[in-house]
Amino acid sequence: MTWIIEELQRVLAQLRRWQTWAAIGVITLFALLAYLVGRLALRTDSVLTFLRVSAYSCHELTNGIIIFLFCGMIFFMLSAVLTLGELQRYFHLRQRGATHQARQALLWCSGYACLAIGIAVSALVFFNSFCR
């Protein structure tokens, strides 16, 4: 029974660190962007429109657009995972005192985060302009 108390103490100790909250914030940002894009993407679903569940009027997607959006989704997920990996690498290197490598990890983290956010925002703009 004491192991549960010890585990809860470790969890509380981790929640006191700012690095934990930074990682939770990044995960929340990417989850919010994915939710917004997914919500707008469901407007274009032809089955939902046929069943009159969706009240939006959207143009029909061609195969090229669907493939482009699918590849964009894959690159968004890869960029999000790489962002989290580089963020963890930055925290680890900063803790060990390797400032040059930590700076490089932070640059890569920023680049991947900008790429992921850019992909999500471009998908949001596309879906907003595609549906009335």
C-alpha positions as CSV (number, residue, x, y, z in Angstrom):
1,M,0.0,0.0,0.0
2,T,2.9,2.3,0.6
3,W,4.0,2.1,-3.0
4,I,0.8,3.9,-4.1
5,I,1.7,6.8,-1.8
6,E,5.3,6.9,-3.1
7,E,4.0,6.9,-6.7
8,L,1.6,9.8,-5.9
9,Q,4.5,11.7,-4.3
10,R,6.6,11.2,-7.4
11,V,3.7,12.4,-9.6
12,L,3.3,15.5,-7.4
13,A,7.0,16.2,-7.6
14,Q,6.9,16.0,-11.4
15,L,3.9,18.4,-11.5
16,R,6.0,21.0,-9.6
17,R,8.5,21.2,-12.4
18,W,8.0,23.8,-15.1
19,Q,9.3,21.4,-17.7
20,T,6.3,19.1,-17.1
21,W,3.9,22.0,-17.6
22,A,5.7,23.1,-20.8
23,A,5.4,19.6,-22.3
24,I,1.7,19.4,-21.2
25,G,1.1,22.8,-22.9
26,V,2.7,21.7,-26.2
27,I,0.7,18.5,-26.2
28,T,-2.5,20.5,-25.4
29,L,-1.7,23.0,-28.3
30,F,-1.3,20.1,-30.8
31,A,-4.4,18.3,-29.6
32,L,-6.4,21.5,-29.9
33,L,-5.2,22.1,-33.4
34,A,-6.0,18.5,-34.4
35,Y,-9.5,18.8,-32.9
36,L,-10.2,22.0,-34.8
37,V,-9.0,20.5,-38.1
38,G,-10.9,17.3,-37.5
39,R,-14.1,19.2,-36.7
40,L,-13.9,21.2,-39.9
41,A,-12.9,18.1,-41.9
42,L,-16.1,16.4,-40.9
43,R,-18.1,19.1,-42.6
44,T,-16.8,17.8,-45.9
45,D,-17.9,14.2,-45.3
46,S,-20.3,13.2,-48.1
47,V,-22.0,10.5,-46.0
48,L,-22.9,13.0,-43.3
49,T,-24.2,15.4,-45.9
50,F,-26.2,12.7,-47.6
51,L,-27.8,11.7,-44.3
52,R,-28.4,15.4,-43.6
53,V,-26.5,15.3,-40.3
54,S,-24.2,18.1,-41.5
55,A,-25.8,21.4,-42.4
56,Y,-22.8,22.8,-44.2
57,S,-22.5,23.1,-48.0
58,C,-19.1,22.1,-49.1
59,H,-17.6,21.4,-52.5
60,E,-16.8,17.7,-53.2
61,L,-13.2,16.8,-52.6
62,T,-11.2,15.3,-55.5
63,N,-8.7,12.5,-55.1
64,G,-5.8,14.9,-55.3
65,I,-7.1,17.1,-52.5
66,I,-7.8,14.0,-50.3
67,I,-4.3,12.6,-50.8
68,F,-2.8,16.1,-50.1
69,L,-4.8,16.4,-46.9
70,F,-3.9,12.9,-45.8
71,C,-0.2,13.5,-46.4
72,G,-0.5,16.8,-44.5
73,M,-2.0,14.9,-41.6
74,I,0.9,12.5,-41.5
75,F,3.5,15.3,-41.6
76,F,1.6,17.2,-38.9
77,M,1.8,14.1,-36.6
78,L,5.4,13.5,-37.4
79,S,6.3,17.2,-36.7
80,A,4.4,17.1,-33.5
81,V,6.2,14.0,-32.3
82,L,9.6,15.5,-33.4
83,T,8.7,18.7,-31.5
84,L,8.1,16.8,-28.3
85,G,11.3,14.7,-28.8
86,E,13.4,17.8,-29.3
87,L,11.8,19.5,-26.3
88,Q,12.7,16.6,-24.1
89,R,16.2,16.6,-25.6
90,Y,16.5,20.3,-24.8
91,F,15.4,19.8,-21.2
92,H,17.9,16.9,-20.8
93,L,20.8,18.7,-22.3
94,R,20.1,21.9,-20.4
95,Q,20.0,19.9,-17.1
96,R,23.4,18.4,-18.0
97,G,24.9,21.8,-18.8
98,A,25.5,21.2,-22.5
99,T,24.5,24.7,-23.6
100,H,25.5,24.5,-27.3
101,Q,23.7,21.2,-27.9
102,A,20.7,22.5,-25.9
103,R,20.5,25.6,-28.1
104,Q,20.6,23.4,-31.2
105,A,17.8,21.2,-29.8
106,L,15.7,24.3,-29.0
107,L,16.2,25.5,-32.6
108,W,15.1,22.2,-34.0
109,C,12.2,22.1,-31.6
110,S,11.1,25.6,-32.7
111,G,11.4,24.6,-36.4
112,Y,9.4,21.5,-36.0
113,A,6.8,23.3,-33.9
114,C,6.5,26.0,-36.6
115,L,6.1,23.4,-39.3
116,A,3.3,21.5,-37.3
117,I,1.5,24.7,-36.5
118,G,1.8,25.9,-40.2
119,I,0.4,22.7,-41.5
120,A,-2.6,22.8,-39.0
121,V,-3.3,26.5,-39.7
122,S,-3.1,25.9,-43.5
123,A,-5.6,23.1,-43.1
124,L,-7.9,25.3,-41.1
125,V,-7.7,28.0,-43.7
126,F,-8.4,25.5,-46.5
127,F,-11.4,24.0,-44.8
128,N,-12.8,27.4,-43.9
129,S,-12.6,28.6,-47.4
130,F,-13.8,25.3,-48.8
131,C,-17.2,25.2,-47.0
132,R,-19.8,27.8,-46.7
